[in-house]
Amino acid sequence: MTNAVTATPAAASPAALVHFAAKLAFETDCSDVHAAFQSGEPGFVLLDARGATAYAAGHVPGALNLPHRDITAERMAAWPADTLFVVYCAGPHCNGADRAALKLAQLGWPVKLMIGGVTGWLDEGLGLNTGITADTAIVCAC
């Protein structure tokens, strides 16, 4: 029986292996980010690529606020060159994290996208922090 799912055959296993391995090199999910922070040694810097107002209204615990428009070589020089950045924005309807990831990659930084963003985080039943504190606000209020 043919339907919308079976009309196009699945990729051969070797092609699927390459595809899904590459996909995991570019993306991580909310649960894995949460577990990494719970371990106390996440091994990455989590960046919220939204503006300061959205960040203050609710952000992933442990995330720093660095809107994609403010990512520059000068600002990124504060971290060692091998620092892995994980970026997120509002959710699947927002491309702020993609813009942040692109800028970071253009500057030579290792980067992954946290798929789902804030929407995915909440869908996982995880809570958000509110407000901006000295240790989370790394940008000017522009």
Phi and psi in degrees as a GROMACS rama.xvg file:
@    title "Ramachandran Plot"
@    xaxis  label "Phi"
@    yaxis  label "Psi"
@TYPE xy
-105.955  136.631  THR-2
-143.795  -174.019  ASN-3
-61.3577  -27.6513  ALA-4
-79.9138  -44.3798  VAL-5
-91.2093  -8.89182  THR-6
-61.6065  -36.2469  ALA-7
-104.493  120.789  THR-8
-62.5409  150.37  PRO-9
-64.2756  152.402  ALA-10
-64.5133  152.327  ALA-11
-62.5585  150.813  ALA-12
-53.5197  -43.4979  SER-13
-60.7098  -39.2126  PRO-14
-69.0856  -39.5567  ALA-15
-63.5608  -39.3357  ALA-16
-59.5826  -47.3391  LEU-17
-63.2912  -46.1639  VAL-18
-61.0813  -52.2692  HIS-19
-73.0876  -31.24  PHE-20
-65.1933  -42.0965  ALA-21
-65.8245  -40.8869  ALA-22
-60.0958  -41.0372  LYS-23
-70.1993  -21.8273  LEU-24
-73.3367  -22.2879  ALA-25
-100.529  -22.334  PHE-26
-132.485  155.031  GLU-27
-139.326  169.128  THR-28
-116.289  170.362  ASP-29
-60.787  -42.3187  CYS-30
-63.0897  -39.8014  SER-31
-68.7919  -37.4978  ASP-32
-63.6888  -46.1269  VAL-33
-59.005  -47.9697  HIS-34
-61.4509  -39.007  ALA-35
-63.4551  -42.5269  ALA-36
-67.5886  -37.5069  PHE-37
-62.8635  -29.853  GLN-38
-69.7723  -19.0851  SER-39
86.1298  -9.92946  GLY-40
-133.488  72.3098  GLU-41
-65.4815  -33.4799  PRO-42
80.4745  14.1477  GLY-43
-156.154  165.925  PHE-44
-107.584  126.534  VAL-45
-93.7446  122.139  LEU-46
-114.246  127.342  LEU-47
-89.1239  115.25  ASP-48
-87.6057  5.35391  ALA-49
-83.6994  173.022  ARG-50
-71.2902  166.979  GLY-51
-60.9456  -36.2025  ALA-52
-65.6285  -46.4968  THR-53
-63.8697  -42.0778  ALA-54
-59.994  -46.7427  TYR-55
-63.4985  -32.1689  ALA-56
-69.3942  -26.5406  ALA-57
168.391  122.665  GLY-58
-139.594  162.45  HIS-59
-66.2667  130.517  VAL-60
-56.5191  132.185  PRO-61
94.4316  -9.31566  GLY-62
-81.3257  143.869  ALA-63
-98.1987  148.4  LEU-64
-93.0891  115.264  ASN-65
-143.75  90.8222  LEU-66
-55.2949  143.691  PRO-67
-54.7467  -34.1661  HIS-68
-68.4459  -16.982  ARG-69
-100.996  4.10864  ASP-70
-78.1648  115.795  ILE-71
-136.05  162.799  THR-72
-59.4352  -39.8128  ALA-73
-63.7573  -44.3139  GLU-74
-67.2197  -38.1972  ARG-75
-75.9405  -15.5316  MET-76
-62.5826  -12.2215  ALA-77
-69.541  -16.3514  ALA-78
-111.139  152.461  TRP-79
-60.1848  150.207  PRO-80
-62.2229  -21.5547  ALA-81
-97.1224  10.55  ASP-82
-64.1757  128.347  THR-83
-85.8378  130.322  LEU-84
-109.181  137.815  PHE-85
-115.432  127.624  VAL-86
-116.769  150.631  VAL-87
-149.572  165.58  TYR-88
-138.831  -149.615  CYS-89
-66.3071  -41.1379  ALA-90
163.314  -164.667  GLY-91
-60.1941  -20.9291  PRO-92
-85.3715  0.0132709  HIS-93
-121.39  138.621  CYS-94
-108.817  16.5034  ASN-95
-60.5567  -38.8091  GLY-96
-67.9345  -37.6407  ALA-97
-62.8523  -41.8105  ASP-98
-64.2476  -41.7713  ARG-99
-64.4132  -44.8828  ALA-100
-61.7276  -41.2542  ALA-101
-60.8556  -46.9502  LEU-102
-62.4326  -43.8427  LYS-103
-62.2978  -43.6484  LEU-104
-63.6777  -40.9324  ALA-105
-60.8426  -31.361  GLN-106
-86.7473  -1.07799  LEU-107
91.811  12.8627  GLY-108
-90.334  142.388  TRP-109
-69.0495  136.592  PRO-110
-149.625  145.306  VAL-111
-131.838  154.85  LYS-112
-101.548  130.8  LEU-113
-85.1606  104.335  MET-114
-65.4033  143.099  ILE-115
96.0941  -30.0222  GLY-116
55.5409  -148.766  GLY-117
-60.9612  -39.4492  VAL-118
-59.4181  -46.7218  THR-119
-64.1567  -39.5856  GLY-120
-59.3732  -47.8155  TRP-121
-67.1022  -37.8277  LEU-122
-59.7712  -29.4551  ASP-123
-80.3657  -1.85566  GLU-124
81.0254  19.1047  GLY-125
-95.1996  148.25  LEU-126
-90.5614  161.904  GLY-127
-110.958  153.749  LEU-128
-95.5441  154.874  ASN-129
-122.58  160.16  THR-130
87.4575  173.723  GLY-131
-125.933  129.096  ILE-132
-118.077  167.809  THR-133
-59.4151  -31.757  ALA-134
-85.8596  -8.71072  ASP-135
-112.555  -19.1857  THR-136
-93.127  106.173  ALA-137
-110.514  10.3921  ILE-138
-123.825  161.63  VAL-139
-74.8993  164.235  CYS-140
-85.5405  67.2995  ALA-141
